[in-house]
Amino acid sequence: DQQVKQNSPSLSVQEGRISILNCDYTNSMFDYFLWYKKYPAEGPTFLISISSIKDKNEDGRFTVFLNKSAKHLSLHIVPSQPGDSAVYFCAASGNDMRFGAGTRLTVKP
Amino acid sequence: DTEVTQTPKHLVMGMTNKKSLKCEQHMGHRAMYWYKQKAKKPPELMFVYSYEKLSINESVPSRFSPECPNSSLLNLHLHALQPEDSALYLCASSETGGAGGPYGYTFGSGTRLTVV
């Protein structure tokens, strides 16, 4: 039972433009939603999170939006930079941590 | 030290071999985890060692066995693996147990395992 889904395996954007990565979940009991970033040959690193009682959290170029009624969250990166090219995992935490399959973001110069 | 260290980075083993994956953290975290990740799939939780108690995902076959010598180390012993066990094995830790709260887990860089 995959409770966290990232339906877009890949996304390509131009440098300076906005990147929007999407994630859907099925369990209303999650406490936090998190985004991790993964470069090749490295483990995932924590990027940003949002509490289930919030609808927006911003940290520099990164903003996460949570729509509880739609069970949907998104990560916005503005402006996108070539160094942002990586695989982004959405995760949801409750009693444990559940991950999506990841979206590969490519930012073209 | 804010790292989770995993060794080896790569491992090729035969189906009759016995090997171990090692994971170490010195952040004083109270919980450690093993995840298995296949290509284009989400990481799947295998084991949790939290506050000196081991929790096992019941779908994990017995050819994988975790060992926690102390609160900083979590090893994964491998025996009689199958080719379908080839995957990236990720170790992680968190300051508290459960799902790690708003800061989630700190991951190691993983061990790429190939079973031949």
Interface residues (C-beta under 8 A of the other chain):
Chain A: Q2 V4 P9 D31 Y32 L34 Y36 A41 E42 G43 P44 T45 F46 S49 S51 F89 A91 S93 G94 N95 D96 M97 R98 F99 G100 A101 G102
Chain B: V4 Q6 K9 K40 K41 P42 P43 L45 V48 L90 A92 G98 A99 G100 G101 P102 Y103 G104 Y105 T106 F107 G108 S109 G110
